[in-house]
Each structure stands twice: as C-alpha cells, then as structure tokens.
Amino acid sequence: MIEPVSLLVPAEERYRTLAVDVARKYVQGGGGSDEDADAAARELMNAMMEIASGAGRDSEIAITFELDAGSVVMHVRCGTMSVTVKRPLPARRLS
C-alpha cells in the first residue's frame, strides 16, 4: 500500500503537468493500468483548470493523493476553491 502524497504547484498552467505526472505514477503505484493513469491524469487536469481559472499569478494549487477503498482520491485546492476527484482502480488478483 502506498502512502498519501501532498504536492504544491504554482497555479500557472505550465506547471500543472508536474502534478499530472505525479498523478500517473501514483495511480500506477496503487495498482492501476496505464489507461487508469491516463484517465486520472485527464480528470486531475480538468479539476486544476476549473479551480485555477480565477486564480492570480502567484496562486498555488495544493493536491493530496491517497488510496481509499479501491480508489485513488485526489483533493485539489486553490484559494477558496476545491474539487475532489475519485478514480476507481481495478481489483487486484490474488495469486
């Protein structure tokens, strides 16, 4: 099981890809496929675009990644705006 990860990135669009890369790796580390990782990355990017649209140049986006009951949960916050993205992961097969 992987531990929760917190990330703080500037709200400026060019830095958001850093968070997307972390999201992909976190989903894969939690047992998700490349397709799961890509879907979570898209959902995270959409959430960041939504909450950062009115943010100032010096604003930051705080993101927390955690596993919860077979899903990756991404809490995204910028100023007073926040969004939670929950991405289910496939069940792991037992050998």
Secondary structure, DSSP 8 states (H G I E B T S, - for coil): ----EEEEEESSGGGHHHHHHHHHHHHHHTT--HHHHHHHHHHHHHHHHHHHTT--TT-EEEEEEEEETTEEEEEEEETTEEEEEEEE-------
